[in-house]
């Protein structure tokens, strides 16, 4: 069963993609085509993993800067508000 997904959304690490390849799971990365060389797939998976790490680092840095400026992060009403509203809208 093939699924259409971006490689960087498929996994959080190269090991997962490698595991899929080792199990011969059929998948095609649309941007790379059906006949992509497995070594190139590993390279793209490694780049996707690096991209996710960089995004996480930038997000942490931005949140730290906002906190240093005095911005209060999070929902001021707490998560219970969302849970209660979600239950009533069913």
Buried (B, 14 or more C-beta within 10 A) or exposed (E): EEEEEEBBEBBEBBEEBBEBBEEEEEBBBEEEEEEBEEEEBBEBBEEBBEEBEEEEEEEEEEEEEEEEEEEEEEEEEEEEEEEEEEEEEE
